[in-house]
Amino acid sequence: MREYLLYIKTGETTAMPAQAYVTPCFAVDQSFWREREGCRLHVIGRSPSLALVFSLREAVNARLQERRASSQPWSEEGLSELRQLAVARVREANALYACEAGSAKPLGRTWFTWEDGEGAVRACRSGELWPESAPLADSPTADTSIRELLAGRALLWEELVTLLGKQDVAIEEPDLMAMLQRMVLGERAEWRPGVCLSVAKGWRRRLDLFCERCGSGRRTMELTVCHTCGQGCAYCTACLGMGRSKCCTPYLLVPAPLLSAGEQVEARLAATLDWNGSYSPAQAVAAEQARRFVAAGRPGLSQFLIWAVCGAGKTELLFPSIAEALSAGGRVLIATPRKDVVLELAPRIQRVFPHARVIAVHGSSPEKWEDAQITIATTHQVMRYYQRFPLVVLDEADAFPYHNNPMLYRAVARAVQRGEKLLYLSATPPRYLRKSLVVKTTGMLSPLFARPMLKSATHVLLPGRYHGHALPVPQVVTVQGLHKRLRTGRPITALLELVRRCLESERQLFLFVPRIEDVDRVVYYLASFFPDAAPSVAGVHAADPMREEKVRAFREKRYRLMVTTTILERGVTIPRSDVAVIGAEAPVFDEASLVQIAGRVGRSADDPAGTVLYLQADRAASPRAAVRQIRRMNQLADLLRARGQQA
Amino acid sequence: MRVDSCVGCGGRAASRMREAIVRGLAHRLATAACYPVMYRSVEALPLCTACLEKLPLIGDTICPQCGRDGKTGELCPDCQKIPAETLQSNRSLLRYNEWGKDLLGTYKYRGEERLASFYAQLLTIAVHRHYKGIRFDCIQAVPLHQQRLRERGFNQVDLLARRLGDRIGVPVRSLLLRTKMTEKLSKQAGRSARESSMADAFSWAGESLKGNASGWYRVLLLDDIYTTGSTLRSCAHTIREHAGTRGSIYSLTIYR
């Protein structure tokens, strides 16, 4: 069982302020401080519970701060007062934990054990040796190679061991612990408990738990009887899929240093862009604006939004920015919500940057622990990076796992190197991004007539598609008793009309439904009205085992009509297709989702028009809002085109 | 996963159709006398209608020794090969399919301890179904090796044993210790390798086992899955050695 020791370091003189430290291996700290000019170490106590020791460190440091503020000199009485403080805190934590754990019984006599470090004051002047501090086996080469492997990562202890195992680094646990502690003392890394514990003060005292990895609070925590630490412990259920973050698991955060000269040369070489496509004038402006954001070292400017409508060619817009970041000698991360997109994007990026190493990182990826110039990762994997990338691109910032998920936004923000760049990419940016990043023109009667500006220092708006044609504007039709008509097989004129037109003119049709249950119902409904077309109707949803097979068949035009839930709302491009949404009033279809669905239509230059039909059972806000957004984008695109012709 | 959501698929556990399915299941599982108990146990399972319906229950014709689903109700080929039996019989509730594999993995390896009460509920159903008339003196969970326990942070079977013990009113004892760190099942070559690696993997923890008034003990061994049965047989063997032959040892697992 690991033990953690809490001690205070004081200087011989008052110039050096007293400070509390936590260590899993005191010997390392002793030998580390030995080289410093006269400092004394006073042991406060020790406990196997990492989270408890950390919360005590906070308390002790706060008390030391208070003392310094009131300019009290350091004294032995002060030390015993701090010891008493620790004992009182442990007692309080014990009582609160017992209260919240309910009927569960601790493994030992109490939930938290605390061993007071009475009398354990170790002092030394420079050059002297502590009696028990053996000289450590230092191996600088192993140290640096491990440091390089861990740079820019945020890992739980188990993940750390896995990573080193994957990279064939054989190191015993105590040695690894000692090595990491040296990094921590040298301020090149930081320890934290996986789950933090503190006593919340308020009208009622209670335990406050906080997951250091995903940022969740008390609500998702489970208190357990833990056999790893034998102490009161809690684990986070919100990020369980990534390994268990517990009170007793050390969590190591290592910010990545700037690349060395050799690596920078390599990165510059990787920046060669091999792409012979071309931009439309509007695209060129947007790409240049984003590139400038990445290039300019303007302080305080760390976020940028590329707001480009569906089918504007968002991925291509990124190339200059990525090249810019690489040539400045840094790594690039592209985070996207779906594994399919990661797998599709990686070869595309690799083709364009032939000299860069591109890796695709997702849950079951073999390249998960490797290093590369361009990393393309799913959202959850981003959680394992810490201040690693000078440029992070967040694709589809409004899509499912990101939308309204502070946990993942936090993870993305943490992956960015301090003071560096975060680039959002979205067709339908969520309100909070629009508010903070999109600058609006002030009209005469603002804010009523305020219009988003086409570009500013924090965003660029690309309202038109790459082929220059307008977005298809959806028709909204309210059908009385829509769902009952579906159930009983009574005709829905607008829908049947659209289906007939599609079947006659050899087009394909997406039918979006709000719930999985509706898929079969609509398939049956269509088959009953168009019995001849029945074999070319398919239904698909997220849990469908045949999902990929069916989507492929639809791409190959073996199916003509595809009934689907929102899983196909983005990332799918089928030329010559139309779209209908059945039940657009359902809450799963929010404004962004409906705009994305409309964006499936008319993506190719040879067929820019198409029909988008929103069928709603009652009048609802989001279909109208979606139509309004699409209209506005078309207006802006017209404006842009008119300006371009003038110029 | 919220409390009111289905542990199998994360969907909503409550539904209008659920009542009928619960009744059907309870009828299948219960004899007339214990129907109300069974109904309540099934009703309390945090599963949605779809997951309840596809619960891979083991049928009524089983191997009387290991509890495997069979056609004839006679000893299965594997059990015929095993000579004298220290283990009275094994019973399981579910077949081990992909669904069970994922869920058990989430519980055991990912450490989702909240699944413990769901599994304990399943085990309660299994006890009512198969071991209705037997008064057990104690429940013994298959112990984990100390080192494995420290890595994992909890003994998944022990959590189940405690909850099951509370529900059926039988105390949980720790009679055994695991002295041998065995390789993971997946890394072992076969049935015979498994059998020999499990031999004397356990030792007696030193507690005394008294049994009922006539000195006859009945122990219920608990494990999460019965694969070859060698773990359970090895446990039973160790108990026999130390507690004497005056007693019977039954075992119960979630999956078979």
Chai-1 contact restraints between the chains, C-beta under 6 A:
chainA,res_idxA,chainB,res_idxB,connection_type,confidence,min_distance_angstrom,max_distance_angstrom,comment,restraint_id
A,T224,B,E113,contact,1.0,0.0,6.0,A-B,restraint_1
A,C226,B,G153,contact,1.0,0.0,6.0,A-B,restraint_2
A,H227,B,L149,contact,1.0,0.0,6.0,A-B,restraint_3
A,H227,B,R150,contact,1.0,0.0,6.0,A-B,restraint_4
A,H227,B,G153,contact,1.0,0.0,6.0,A-B,restraint_5
A,H227,B,F154,contact,1.0,0.0,6.0,A-B,restraint_6
A,T228,B,R150,contact,1.0,0.0,6.0,A-B,restraint_7
A,T228,B,G153,contact,1.0,0.0,6.0,A-B,restraint_8
A,L240,B,R110,contact,1.0,0.0,6.0,A-B,restraint_9
A,L240,B,E112,contact,1.0,0.0,6.0,A-B,restraint_10
A,R244,B,G111,contact,1.0,0.0,6.0,A-B,restraint_11
